[in-house]
């Protein structure tokens, strides 16, 4: 799949990762490419199911509680079938088959805590082929997937793009949401570049009101536009989830350090047998080796580390995958 993207495509992806909703004219100015070329390239990437700009929504807008990491052991030869069944559940945004101590890794994010209990205690364990499951509760996220960047742009380009980005770095305090806000979120989470006219039609409000509502969601950090594209397509062929056991006094320091690591897509402090979960991507095995032997060794308080390597990602942020391509339905 890597051959499908040339340098212009990769520059465009890198720019969109910084400012997913940037106007085509702004992208053209920063990249030194015509706006018509930017438009054609973006349309092709979307039409070929290689890229989608979505809206990452803060947890309280989606559910009562925080997400959970779940590791699943299966009967021999059943990992793929189990992963497919789990990917059908609407409360599971991420599913992958793995190597390591378990066969499948997934995350669970249920709208109601009662539904989460049902999933973990009854529905997931009853999936044919599952032998056991282990769950860890996310307490705090140090970084999320929208922060991961393809490092191709210079500092001047990044600064120019950040000036036109309409999202703040950290979400504000989450309060109650109006019905209009929730309807707008439902659109923006599937189309992170939807404009005020799109929101107005979907919600049934005036375009000026839709603009103010959308900007409020973005600027408060409640909806964070992000580029959804498989890391393999960008040259990152190795994806892992590392479970770190850390002394209590060093947990936050380790999580913060890993959040700054260039491999980090998602780092969270968890309640379970481990203390910190690091979900990272690497160009090759040597990059992972450097993390394990050099970078983690430099951090205080780490007593053990278990690594699960992703073999096949079937679903990521509620969007299905087929051989790395984005599935247009059911996401």
C-alpha positions as CSV (number, residue, x, y, z in Angstrom):
1,X,0.0,0.0,0.0
2,X,2.9,2.4,0.6
3,X,3.4,2.9,-3.1
4,X,0.0,4.5,-3.4
5,X,1.2,7.8,-1.8
6,X,3.9,10.0,-3.3
7,X,5.6,12.9,-1.6
8,X,2.8,15.4,-2.4
9,X,0.3,13.0,-0.8
10,X,2.4,12.6,2.2
11,X,2.9,16.3,2.6
12,X,-0.8,16.8,2.4
13,X,-1.4,14.1,5.1
14,X,1.1,15.8,7.3
15,X,-0.5,19.2,6.8
16,X,-4.0,17.8,7.6
17,X,-2.7,16.2,10.7
18,X,-1.8,19.6,12.0
19,X,-4.9,21.4,10.7
20,X,-7.5,18.9,9.6
21,X,-10.1,21.6,8.7
22,X,-7.7,24.1,7.1
23,X,-9.1,25.7,3.9
24,X,-7.7,24.3,0.6
25,X,-6.1,27.7,0.0
26,X,-4.3,27.6,3.3
27,X,-3.0,24.1,2.6
28,X,-1.9,25.3,-0.9
29,X,0.0,28.3,0.5
30,X,1.9,26.2,3.1
31,X,2.8,23.3,0.8
32,X,3.5,25.4,-2.2
33,X,1.0,23.5,-4.3
34,X,-2.1,24.8,-6.2
35,X,-5.4,24.6,-4.4
36,X,-6.8,22.6,-7.4
37,X,-4.1,20.0,-6.9
38,X,-4.8,19.9,-3.2
39,X,-8.5,19.4,-3.9
40,X,-7.8,16.6,-6.5
41,X,-5.4,14.8,-4.2
42,X,-7.7,14.9,-1.2
43,X,-10.6,13.7,-3.2
44,X,-8.6,10.8,-4.6
45,X,-7.4,9.7,-1.1
46,X,-11.0,9.8,0.1
47,X,-12.5,8.0,-2.9
48,X,-9.9,5.3,-2.8
49,X,-10.7,4.8,1.0
50,X,-7.2,5.6,2.1
51,X,-8.0,8.7,4.2
52,X,-10.9,10.3,6.0
53,X,-11.0,13.4,8.2
54,X,-13.2,12.7,11.2
55,X,-14.0,14.4,14.5
56,X,-12.6,12.7,17.6
57,X,-15.1,13.3,20.4
58,X,-14.3,13.7,24.1
59,X,-15.3,10.8,26.3
60,X,-18.1,12.6,28.3
61,X,-20.0,13.4,25.0
62,X,-20.1,9.7,24.1
63,X,-20.4,7.8,27.4
64,X,-20.8,7.8,31.1
65,X,-17.5,6.3,31.9
66,X,-14.0,6.0,30.6
67,X,-12.8,3.5,27.9
68,X,-11.3,0.2,28.8
69,X,-8.5,-1.9,27.3
70,X,-9.4,-5.6,26.8
71,X,-7.0,-8.4,26.0
72,X,-8.6,-11.7,24.8
73,X,-7.2,-15.2,24.7
74,X,-8.8,-17.5,22.1
75,X,-8.9,-21.1,21.2
76,X,-6.2,-22.1,18.6
77,X,-7.1,-20.8,15.1
78,X,-10.0,-18.7,16.4
79,X,-8.4,-15.3,16.8
80,X,-9.5,-13.9,13.4
81,X,-13.1,-15.1,13.9
82,X,-13.3,-13.7,17.4
83,X,-11.9,-10.3,16.3
84,X,-14.5,-10.1,13.5
85,X,-17.3,-10.8,16.0
86,X,-16.0,-8.2,18.4
87,X,-15.7,-5.6,15.6
88,X,-19.5,-6.0,15.1
89,X,-20.2,-4.6,18.5
90,X,-21.0,-0.8,18.4
91,X,-19.3,-0.2,21.8
92,X,-15.9,-1.5,20.5
93,X,-14.0,1.2,18.6
94,X,-10.7,-0.7,18.1
95,X,-10.1,-4.3,17.4
96,X,-6.9,-6.1,16.3
97,X,-5.4,-9.6,16.3
98,X,-2.1,-9.7,18.1
99,X,1.0,-11.7,19.1
100,X,2.1,-11.8,22.7
101,X,0.4,-13.2,25.7
102,X,-3.1,-12.8,24.2
103,X,-4.5,-13.2,20.7
104,X,-6.9,-10.2,20.3
105,X,-6.8,-6.7,21.7
106,X,-9.7,-4.3,21.7
107,X,-11.0,-1.2,23.5
108,X,-14.5,-0.9,24.9
109,X,-16.5,2.4,25.2
110,X,-20.1,1.9,26.2
111,X,-22.6,4.7,26.5
112,X,-23.9,3.4,29.9
113,X,-22.0,1.7,32.7
114,X,-24.7,-1.0,32.9
115,X,-24.0,-1.8,29.2
116,X,-20.2,-1.9,29.9
117,X,-20.8,-4.5,32.7
118,X,-23.0,-6.5,30.4
119,X,-20.3,-6.5,27.7
120,X,-17.5,-7.4,30.0
121,X,-19.2,-10.0,32.1
122,X,-21.6,-11.6,29.6
123,X,-21.4,-10.7,25.9
124,X,-17.7,-10.6,25.3
125,X,-16.9,-13.8,27.3
126,X,-19.7,-15.7,25.4
127,X,-18.3,-15.0,22.0
128,X,-17.5,-18.4,20.5
129,X,-13.7,-19.1,20.6
130,X,-12.9,-16.9,23.6
131,X,-11.1,-18.6,26.4
132,X,-10.5,-15.7,28.7
133,X,-10.4,-11.9,28.8
134,X,-8.5,-9.3,30.9
135,X,-9.7,-5.7,31.3
136,X,-8.0,-2.5,32.4
137,X,-9.8,0.8,33.0
138,X,-8.5,4.0,31.5
139,X,-8.1,6.5,34.2
140,X,-6.4,9.3,32.3
141,X,-5.1,9.8,28.8
142,X,-1.8,11.5,28.4
143,X,-2.1,11.7,24.6
144,X,-4.6,10.6,22.0
145,X,-4.4,9.5,18.4
146,X,-5.1,13.0,17.0
147,X,-1.8,14.2,18.4
148,X,0.4,11.8,16.4
149,X,2.1,13.4,13.5
150,X,3.9,12.4,10.3
151,X,7.1,14.5,10.7
152,X,7.6,15.9,7.2
153,X,6.9,19.6,7.6
154,X,9.3,22.3,8.9
155,X,8.6,24.5,11.9
156,X,7.5,27.4,9.7
157,X,4.9,25.3,7.9
158,X,3.7,23.9,11.2
159,X,3.3,27.3,12.7
160,X,1.4,28.6,9.7
161,X,-1.0,25.6,9.8
162,X,-1.6,26.0,13.5
163,X,-2.7,29.6,12.9
164,X,-5.6,28.4,10.8
165,X,-6.5,25.4,13.0
166,X,-9.6,25.9,15.0
167,X,-9.1,23.4,17.8
168,X,-7.4,24.1,21.2
169,X,-4.8,21.6,22.5
170,X,-6.8,20.6,25.6
171,X,-10.5,20.2,26.1
172,X,-12.3,22.6,28.4
173,X,-14.5,21.4,31.3
174,X,-17.4,19.4,29.9
175,X,-20.8,20.5,30.9
176,X,-24.3,19.4,29.8
177,X,-24.9,19.5,26.0
178,X,-27.8,20.7,24.1
179,X,-29.7,18.6,21.6
180,X,-28.3,20.7,18.7
181,X,-24.8,20.2,20.0
182,X,-25.3,16.4,20.1
183,X,-26.7,16.4,16.6
184,X,-23.8,18.4,15.3
185,X,-21.3,16.1,17.0
186,X,-22.9,13.1,15.3
187,X,-22.2,14.7,11.9
188,X,-18.7,16.0,12.8
189,X,-17.5,12.8,14.2
190,X,-18.0,11.2,10.8
191,X,-16.9,14.2,8.7
192,X,-14.4,16.4,10.4
193,X,-14.3,18.9,7.5
194,X,-18.1,19.4,7.4
195,X,-18.8,23.2,7.0
196,X,-21.5,25.4,8.6
197,X,-23.9,24.7,5.7
198,X,-23.6,20.9,6.3
199,X,-24.2,21.3,10.0
200,X,-27.1,23.7,9.4
201,X,-28.8,21.1,7.2
202,X,-28.1,18.2,9.6
203,X,-29.3,20.0,12.7
204,X,-32.1,22.1,11.2
205,X,-30.7,25.5,12.3
206,X,-29.5,28.6,10.5
207,X,-26.1,28.6,8.9
208,X,-24.8,31.4,11.2
209,X,-26.0,29.5,14.2
210,X,-24.4,26.3,12.9
211,X,-21.1,28.1,12.4
212,X,-21.1,29.4,16.0
213,X,-22.1,26.0,17.4
214,X,-19.4,24.2,15.4
215,X,-16.7,26.7,16.4
216,X,-17.7,26.3,20.0
217,X,-17.3,22.6,19.9
218,X,-13.9,22.9,18.2
219,X,-12.5,25.7,20.3
220,X,-13.6,24.0,23.5
221,X,-11.8,20.9,22.4
222,X,-14.9,18.7,22.7
223,X,-14.6,17.7,19.0
224,X,-11.1,17.4,17.7
225,X,-10.7,16.9,13.9
226,X,-8.2,14.3,13.0
227,X,-6.9,12.4,10.0
228,X,-7.9,8.8,9.9
229,X,-5.3,6.8,7.8
230,X,-3.6,3.5,8.4
231,X,0.0,4.0,9.7
232,X,1.2,1.3,7.3
233,X,0.3,3.6,4.4
234,X,2.7,6.2,5.9
235,X,5.6,3.8,6.3
236,X,4.9,2.8,9.9
237,X,4.7,-1.0,9.5
238,X,4.9,-2.0,13.1
239,X,2.2,-1.2,15.6
240,X,2.2,-2.3,19.3
241,X,0.5,-2.0,22.6
242,X,3.0,-2.1,25.5
243,X,1.7,-2.7,29.1
244,X,4.1,-1.0,31.6
245,X,4.3,-1.9,35.3
246,X,5.4,1.2,37.1
247,X,6.1,2.2,40.7
248,X,3.2,4.4,41.9
249,X,5.3,7.5,42.4
250,X,6.6,7.4,38.8
251,X,3.4,6.6,36.9
252,X,2.6,10.2,35.8
253,X,6.2,10.9,34.9
254,X,6.4,7.8,32.8
255,X,3.1,8.5,31.1
256,X,4.1,12.1,30.3
257,X,7.4,11.0,28.9
258,X,5.8,8.4,26.7
259,X,3.2,10.9,25.5
260,X,6.1,13.0,24.1
261,X,7.7,10.0,22.3
262,X,7.5,10.2,18.5
263,X,5.9,6.7,18.3
264,X,3.0,7.5,20.6
265,X,-0.6,7.3,19.2
266,X,-2.2,6.7,22.6
267,X,-0.9,6.7,26.1
268,X,-3.1,6.1,29.2
269,X,-2.8,5.6,32.9
270,X,-4.9,2.6,33.8
271,X,-6.3,0.6,36.7
272,X,-5.4,-3.1,36.4
273,X,-2.3,-5.3,36.5
274,X,-0.3,-2.7,34.6
275,X,0.0,1.0,35.3
276,X,0.6,2.7,31.9
277,X,-0.5,1.6,28.4
278,X,1.6,2.8,25.4
279,X,0.1,2.3,21.9
280,X,2.8,3.2,19.4
281,X,3.8,2.8,15.8
282,X,7.2,2.3,14.4
283,X,8.8,2.2,10.9
284,X,10.6,-1.1,11.7
285,X,11.7,-3.5,14.5
286,X,14.7,-1.4,15.2
287,X,12.5,1.5,16.3
288,X,10.7,-0.7,18.8
289,X,14.0,-2.1,20.0
290,X,15.2,1.4,20.7
291,X,12.1,2.2,22.7
292,X,12.5,-1.0,24.8
293,X,16.2,-0.9,25.4
294,X,17.0,2.8,25.5
295,X,14.0,5.0,26.0
296,X,12.2,3.0,28.6
297,X,15.4,2.2,30.3
298,X,15.9,5.9,30.9
299,X,12.6,6.3,32.7
300,X,12.4,5.8,36.5
301,X,10.1,3.3,38.2
302,X,9.4,0.8,35.3
303,X,9.6,-2.7,36.7
304,X,8.2,-4.8,33.8
305,X,6.9,-4.4,30.2
306,X,4.7,-6.7,28.1
307,X,4.4,-6.0,24.4
308,X,1.6,-7.1,22.0
309,X,2.3,-6.7,18.3
310,X,-0.7,-5.9,16.1
311,X,-1.1,-8.4,13.3
312,X,-4.3,-7.1,11.6
313,X,-6.4,-4.1,12.6
314,X,-10.0,-4.8,11.9
315,X,-11.5,-1.6,13.3
316,X,-10.0,1.7,14.4
317,X,-12.1,4.6,16.0
318,X,-15.3,2.8,14.9
319,X,-14.2,2.6,11.3
320,X,-13.8,-0.8,9.8
321,X,-10.7,-1.9,7.9
322,X,-10.1,-4.3,5.1
323,X,-6.5,-4.9,4.2
324,X,-5.7,-1.4,5.4
325,X,-8.5,0.3,3.4
326,X,-11.3,2.2,5.3
327,X,-14.7,0.6,5.2
328,X,-17.3,3.1,4.0
329,X,-20.2,1.5,5.9
330,X,-20.7,0.5,9.5
331,X,-18.0,2.9,10.8
